[in-house]
Amino acid sequence: MIIVVDVGNTNITVGMFCQEKIVGHYRMTTQMARTSDEYGVLLRDFLGDAGFKAEDVEDVVIASVVPSIMYSLNHAIKKYFHVTPIVVGPGIKTGIKIGAENPKEVGADLIVDAVAVKELYGGPAIVIDFGTATTYELVLSDGTLDSVVICPGIRISAQALFNGTAKIPNIEIRKPKTILGKETTVCLQAGLFYGTIGQVEYIVDKMIEESGLKDVKVIATGGLGRIIANETTKIQVYDNMLTLQGLRLIRKRCRGL
């Protein structure tokens, strides 16, 4: 079995695969300093919860956008599972091309999502990842990660309002009963929820228009992606395991499987 780890700015998502079947997935917060032993014990506990032991682990694959934790995380994997992890970055075999002017600037999470979409859904496709940032990736039929749009994520937008104003409360992000808010919480929920839907629909249409592509699939992923995907016809598929699947596929390519 293999462990895949997606290190985002807000959460670290851990997935476990036996062959192509995901047998467990877990989250822990990123914004907390941990030693290598703390990471190792947490990962070992997740593994035990899924019904496995450390010696069952054949490989570990990591995609990270948070360099500061990588020393401790790498050391934990080597110490507790006795494997050297595959870390997504320059020189790693992914099977996709990078259309950016400076490919080294492209985040590992974007690369992993592009790999998953190419293999699982085909192109051309737009991948929308509702994470700390909301990203829109255009993946061409030949697997080229052509272009990316990056916007503030829904939670970070809500937090900016909370931190930057005196009377706006910290709210739960969900669909309000009406867009015609008459009290502050509903007003905020309406703006965040329907504002995100408007953003999605406009950006998807604009990317398709400027690319000149036809029959573009739109796939969403990320924690808040489901509530948005349910409210717009622009998104055809919501796949919360997309990034974890991409890490699994990169491992296969790197190991020649």
Secondary structure as GFF3:
##gff-version 3
##sequence-region A 1 257
A	DSSP	beta_strand	2	7	.	.	.	ID=ss1
A	DSSP	beta_strand	11	18	.	.	.	ID=ss2
A	DSSP	beta_strand	21	29	.	.	.	ID=ss3
A	DSSP	alpha_helix	36	49	.	.	.	ID=ss4
A	DSSP	three_ten_helix	54	56	.	.	.	ID=ss5
A	DSSP	beta_strand	59	64	.	.	.	ID=ss6
A	DSSP	three_ten_helix	67	69	.	.	.	ID=ss7
A	DSSP	alpha_helix	70	81	.	.	.	ID=ss8
A	DSSP	beta_strand	86	87	.	.	.	ID=ss9
A	DSSP	beta_strand	97	98	.	.	.	ID=ss10
A	DSSP	three_ten_helix	103	105	.	.	.	ID=ss11
A	DSSP	alpha_helix	108	120	.	.	.	ID=ss12
A	DSSP	beta_strand	125	130	.	.	.	ID=ss13
A	DSSP	beta_strand	133	139	.	.	.	ID=ss14
A	DSSP	beta_strand	144	152	.	.	.	ID=ss15
A	DSSP	alpha_helix	154	164	.	.	.	ID=ss16
A	DSSP	alpha_helix	184	211	.	.	.	ID=ss17
A	DSSP	beta_strand	217	221	.	.	.	ID=ss18
A	DSSP	alpha_helix	225	229	.	.	.	ID=ss19
A	DSSP	beta_strand	237	238	.	.	.	ID=ss20
A	DSSP	alpha_helix	242	254	.	.	.	ID=ss21
###
